[in-house]
Amino acid sequence: MPLNLMATLSGVLFGLGQAISQMINPDKVISFLNITGDWDPSLALVLAAAVSVSALGFTLSKKMDQPWFGEVFSRPTRSDLDTRLIVGAALFGIGWGLVGYCPGPAIAALTTGSLQPLLFVAAMLAGAGSVNLIDRHSR
C-alpha cells in the first residue's frame, strides 16, 4: 500500500475517532478538564484506549525490523526535559484548557463548518509560525 494512501487512511481513522469520542466538542473537553466542578470523566476512556493502543504499537515495533508502511521507524531519541519543552507544554495546556481544543481535534473539527475551530487553527498556525520566526532570528 503506498505511503500516502496509508497516511490518508490513518488521518481519516484518527478524525473519525476524534468525532465519535466527542474530542472535537470543546464543551465536552472543558467538562473533562473541570475536575472541581461538574466533571465529565468519559474522555478518560478515550485516553485509556489511546494509551493502550500506543503502548501495544510501541511494543510490537520493538520486535520489528522496519514498519509495515515505511522504510525506517522514527523513534524519539531524546529523553531530557529542557526549558523549551516545559514552556511549550505549559502553553499548550493553557490553550487547551481555555478553549477545549488541542491541535488534532481542532483540525478534525474544521469539518463541522463552525467558525470557532477555524479561528483556533489559524491562531495555532500563527503561533507556530511565530516560534519558527523567533528561532530563525535568534540564531
Backbone bond lengths (Angstrom), bond angles and torsions (degrees), N, CA, C in turn:
res aa  C-N    CA-C-N  psi(-1)  N-CA   C-N-CA  omega(-1)  CA-C   N-CA-C  phi
1 M - - - 1.463 - - 1.527 107.84 -
2 P 1.328 118.37 128.35 1.463 120.60 -179.60 1.534 111.40 -59.87
3 L 1.324 114.52 146.11 1.457 121.15 -176.80 1.531 112.45 -58.27
4 N 1.324 117.67 -41.49 1.470 120.01 -179.24 1.525 112.14 -64.89
5 L 1.326 116.95 -37.28 1.460 120.51 177.56 1.529 110.23 -66.48
6 M 1.322 116.80 -42.28 1.466 120.35 178.51 1.524 110.55 -63.74
7 A 1.322 117.00 -41.14 1.464 120.54 178.25 1.528 110.50 -63.24
8 T 1.322 116.68 -40.66 1.470 120.73 178.46 1.518 111.10 -64.40
9 L 1.323 116.64 -47.20 1.464 120.16 178.94 1.530 111.58 -62.27
10 S 1.314 116.67 -39.35 1.467 120.50 177.58 1.527 110.75 -63.69
11 G 1.318 116.49 -42.04 1.459 120.72 178.28 1.515 112.64 -63.83
12 V 1.331 116.52 -40.84 1.465 120.57 177.87 1.530 109.94 -64.74
13 L 1.326 116.89 -44.24 1.455 120.95 178.38 1.531 110.81 -61.23
14 F 1.325 116.89 -43.34 1.468 121.76 178.41 1.534 110.31 -61.61
15 G 1.319 116.43 -46.95 1.467 120.30 179.81 1.518 112.47 -62.41
16 L 1.334 116.66 -41.10 1.468 119.91 176.62 1.522 111.27 -62.10
17 G 1.314 116.03 -42.12 1.462 120.10 177.78 1.513 111.75 -62.00
18 Q 1.329 116.38 -40.71 1.464 120.64 178.34 1.528 111.00 -63.03
19 A 1.324 116.09 -43.82 1.466 120.34 -178.70 1.526 111.65 -69.26
20 I 1.330 117.38 -46.46 1.464 120.95 -177.91 1.526 111.06 -63.37
21 S 1.333 117.48 -38.99 1.464 121.01 -178.45 1.528 112.94 -80.56
22 Q 1.320 116.62 -4.34 1.476 123.42 -179.23 1.525 113.35 71.50
23 M 1.343 117.54 18.76 1.465 120.33 175.57 1.529 111.20 -66.13
24 I 1.329 117.98 -16.35 1.462 120.38 178.46 1.522 111.36 -88.42
25 N 1.329 117.33 1.04 1.464 122.76 179.14 1.522 108.82 -100.02
26 P 1.341 118.46 104.17 1.463 120.48 -176.53 1.531 113.25 -57.43
27 D 1.331 117.66 -33.86 1.464 119.58 179.20 1.531 111.05 -63.87
28 K 1.308 116.92 -39.40 1.469 122.05 178.42 1.525 109.82 -64.60
29 V 1.327 116.30 -43.67 1.463 120.81 -178.76 1.527 110.61 -66.78
30 I 1.313 117.09 -44.77 1.467 120.29 179.83 1.529 110.41 -64.13
31 S 1.336 117.33 -36.40 1.469 120.15 175.85 1.523 111.08 -64.16
32 F 1.328 116.72 -34.03 1.463 120.44 176.75 1.528 110.56 -69.17
33 L 1.323 116.69 -37.79 1.468 120.84 -178.33 1.529 112.59 -77.01
34 N 1.316 117.79 -18.76 1.461 122.81 -176.23 1.530 110.26 -84.52
35 I 1.325 116.29 75.68 1.469 119.63 -175.39 1.529 112.89 -76.88
36 T 1.323 118.49 -13.43 1.462 120.22 179.13 1.522 112.46 -98.64
37 G 1.316 117.54 -5.28 1.463 120.94 -179.23 1.515 110.96 -116.59
38 D 1.316 115.35 -130.00 1.463 121.59 -179.80 1.528 108.43 -86.12
39 W 1.331 116.11 77.17 1.460 123.12 -172.12 1.523 111.52 -72.65
40 D 1.329 116.06 135.12 1.465 122.93 175.69 1.534 107.49 -114.22
41 P 1.330 118.25 101.16 1.464 120.63 -175.28 1.529 114.59 -79.85
42 S 1.318 118.76 2.88 1.465 120.36 -172.34 1.526 113.49 -61.48
43 L 1.318 118.31 -30.70 1.465 118.98 -179.99 1.527 112.19 -71.88
44 A 1.339 117.22 -12.25 1.466 119.96 173.93 1.525 109.79 -63.74
45 L 1.332 117.09 -30.97 1.471 120.21 176.49 1.525 110.63 -66.95
46 V 1.333 116.29 -37.68 1.465 120.53 176.41 1.525 109.27 -63.33
47 L 1.316 116.37 -44.74 1.458 121.55 178.74 1.527 110.81 -61.49
48 A 1.329 116.80 -46.03 1.466 120.72 -179.71 1.532 111.16 -62.01
49 A 1.315 116.83 -41.82 1.463 120.29 178.67 1.530 110.58 -65.18
50 A 1.330 117.03 -43.00 1.468 121.00 -179.19 1.524 111.07 -64.02
51 V 1.323 116.81 -44.13 1.463 120.46 179.80 1.533 110.17 -65.33
52 S 1.321 117.28 -39.95 1.469 120.98 179.65 1.526 111.36 -63.08
53 V 1.326 116.65 -47.36 1.470 120.48 179.74 1.525 110.46 -64.42
54 S 1.330 117.23 -41.53 1.469 120.43 178.50 1.525 111.35 -63.95
55 A 1.327 116.80 -44.09 1.466 120.31 179.69 1.519 110.63 -61.46
56 L 1.317 116.89 -41.86 1.459 120.93 177.42 1.530 110.33 -62.37
57 G 1.337 116.10 -45.27 1.465 120.12 179.15 1.515 112.96 -61.47
58 F 1.339 117.26 -43.90 1.467 120.32 178.26 1.525 111.14 -64.99
59 T 1.330 116.77 -39.85 1.464 120.53 179.01 1.529 110.62 -63.15
60 L 1.327 116.35 -46.71 1.467 119.75 179.31 1.519 111.57 -65.07
61 S 1.327 117.39 -37.84 1.470 120.06 -177.22 1.521 112.02 -64.83
62 K 1.314 117.03 -28.63 1.472 120.14 179.20 1.528 111.74 -68.74
63 K 1.326 116.68 -19.71 1.468 121.25 -179.96 1.529 112.63 -96.87
64 M 1.330 116.22 0.06 1.466 120.89 -176.97 1.522 110.58 -107.96
65 D 1.319 116.23 149.73 1.459 120.83 177.06 1.524 112.04 -80.15
66 Q 1.328 116.79 -34.08 1.456 121.12 178.27 1.525 108.78 -152.15
67 P 1.331 117.16 157.92 1.468 119.59 179.84 1.524 111.72 -68.50
68 W 1.311 116.18 160.51 1.459 121.18 179.81 1.523 112.14 -64.41
69 F 1.314 117.16 -36.38 1.464 120.71 -173.61 1.518 111.45 -123.25
70 G 1.293 118.65 41.19 1.451 121.95 179.65 1.516 110.47 -166.61
71 E 1.318 114.72 175.02 1.464 120.61 -178.77 1.529 111.89 -85.52
72 V 1.335 116.08 -47.11 1.466 121.08 -176.90 1.526 109.49 -138.71
73 F 1.331 114.97 158.00 1.456 120.01 174.15 1.521 109.38 -77.75
74 S 1.286 116.34 144.97 1.457 121.72 175.67 1.529 107.29 -111.26
75 R 1.310 115.11 86.75 1.466 120.75 -176.87 1.519 110.34 -98.17
76 P 1.335 116.64 148.79 1.468 118.93 177.01 1.527 110.36 -61.58
77 T 1.320 115.80 141.91 1.460 119.93 179.24 1.527 111.89 -111.55
78 R 1.325 117.27 -15.74 1.466 120.56 -179.40 1.520 110.46 -102.78
79 S 1.314 115.53 147.09 1.460 119.94 176.55 1.528 111.36 -132.75
80 D 1.329 116.62 5.75 1.462 119.93 -178.14 1.535 111.01 -86.98
81 L 1.305 115.37 160.76 1.464 122.40 174.94 1.525 107.05 -108.95
82 D 1.329 115.79 125.88 1.451 119.10 175.88 1.525 109.07 -122.07
83 T 1.313 116.09 171.88 1.461 121.28 -176.87 1.521 111.55 -58.95
84 R 1.306 116.70 -41.67 1.464 120.75 -179.32 1.535 111.32 -59.40
85 L 1.324 117.35 -44.04 1.460 121.40 179.11 1.531 110.85 -64.80
86 I 1.309 117.17 -44.71 1.469 120.97 -177.95 1.523 111.08 -65.84
87 V 1.331 117.52 -44.99 1.468 120.80 179.00 1.530 110.01 -65.46
88 G 1.328 116.99 -43.50 1.460 120.37 178.89 1.523 111.77 -61.63
89 A 1.329 116.96 -42.68 1.465 120.64 178.89 1.528 110.88 -64.50
90 A 1.314 116.76 -39.40 1.474 120.41 178.87 1.530 110.39 -65.10
91 L 1.326 117.25 -44.77 1.470 120.18 179.02 1.526 110.86 -64.36
92 F 1.316 116.31 -40.45 1.464 121.02 176.79 1.529 109.84 -58.86
93 G 1.319 116.87 -48.54 1.458 121.54 -179.42 1.519 113.00 -62.84
94 I 1.321 115.78 -40.29 1.470 119.66 178.33 1.522 110.00 -64.13
95 G 1.323 116.39 -46.60 1.468 120.00 179.41 1.513 111.93 -61.44
96 W 1.322 116.87 -42.31 1.459 122.05 179.32 1.519 110.33 -63.81
97 G 1.325 115.86 -44.76 1.461 120.29 -178.71 1.520 113.50 -68.25
98 L 1.319 116.70 -31.86 1.471 119.90 -178.76 1.518 112.85 -72.37
99 V 1.331 116.93 -39.56 1.464 118.94 -172.88 1.523 114.78 -120.05
100 G 1.330 118.57 -11.88 1.454 120.56 177.21 1.516 115.04 82.97
101 Y 1.316 116.79 15.60 1.467 120.45 176.39 1.514 109.28 -121.19
102 C 1.313 116.23 140.61 1.454 120.39 162.25 1.528 105.02 -117.94
103 P 1.313 119.20 168.71 1.468 120.34 -167.99 1.525 116.35 -53.28
104 G 1.317 118.50 -50.16 1.467 120.18 -177.62 1.515 113.01 -59.16
105 P 1.332 117.74 -55.21 1.461 119.20 178.33 1.529 113.15 -61.90
106 A 1.315 118.03 -32.53 1.467 119.67 178.54 1.526 110.58 -64.77
107 I 1.316 116.42 -41.55 1.466 119.77 177.95 1.521 110.23 -66.13
108 A 1.341 116.85 -41.80 1.467 119.93 176.65 1.523 110.87 -63.21
109 A 1.331 117.41 -35.22 1.466 121.62 -178.92 1.527 112.51 -70.82
110 L 1.323 117.70 -14.40 1.469 119.69 175.99 1.528 110.88 -58.61
111 T 1.324 116.42 -26.76 1.468 120.41 -178.77 1.524 112.84 -70.25
112 T 1.339 117.42 -12.96 1.465 120.12 -179.17 1.524 111.93 -77.72
113 G 1.329 116.65 -16.50 1.459 120.25 -178.63 1.519 113.64 80.53
114 S 1.307 117.46 3.80 1.457 122.03 179.79 1.529 110.58 -77.50
115 L 1.311 116.60 149.94 1.465 121.36 -179.42 1.530 111.76 -73.52
116 Q 1.330 117.81 -32.94 1.465 121.78 -174.74 1.531 113.05 -57.23
117 P 1.342 120.05 -51.04 1.471 117.77 178.94 1.531 112.63 -66.19
118 L 1.316 117.06 -31.03 1.465 120.03 177.32 1.531 110.47 -62.94
119 L 1.325 116.45 -45.23 1.468 120.43 178.21 1.526 110.78 -64.70
120 F 1.331 116.24 -41.10 1.460 119.71 179.44 1.523 111.06 -62.07
121 V 1.331 117.14 -48.44 1.467 120.86 -178.60 1.532 110.18 -63.30
122 A 1.321 117.60 -40.36 1.471 120.61 177.60 1.525 110.23 -61.34
123 A 1.327 116.97 -44.72 1.466 120.50 179.24 1.533 111.07 -66.88
124 M 1.322 116.58 -38.33 1.465 121.28 178.16 1.536 110.32 -61.70
125 L 1.320 116.07 -45.41 1.468 119.86 178.98 1.520 111.39 -65.79
126 A 1.334 116.67 -37.25 1.466 120.20 177.36 1.530 110.15 -64.66
127 G 1.325 117.09 -41.05 1.462 120.78 178.12 1.520 111.63 -64.20
128 A 1.325 116.50 -45.52 1.465 120.10 179.30 1.528 110.63 -64.36
129 G 1.321 116.37 -40.50 1.461 120.13 177.78 1.520 111.92 -64.57
130 S 1.315 116.16 -37.64 1.471 120.34 178.46 1.517 111.13 -63.24
131 V 1.318 117.05 -42.59 1.460 120.80 178.71 1.527 109.68 -62.67
132 N 1.325 117.52 -41.50 1.472 120.20 178.49 1.518 111.05 -62.67
133 L 1.345 116.74 -41.42 1.474 119.92 177.69 1.526 111.46 -64.10
134 I 1.323 116.17 -43.47 1.460 120.37 179.06 1.522 110.10 -61.83
135 D 1.332 116.62 -43.34 1.467 120.71 178.67 1.524 111.66 -59.90
136 R 1.312 116.83 -44.20 1.477 120.41 -178.92 1.512 112.17 -64.36
137 H 1.328 116.36 -38.15 1.473 120.16 -177.18 1.521 112.80 -82.71
138 S 1.323 118.52 -15.92 1.464 119.92 -178.76 1.523 111.97 -92.30
139 R 1.305 117.84 -3.83 1.475 120.36 -179.54 1.482 111.60 -89.51
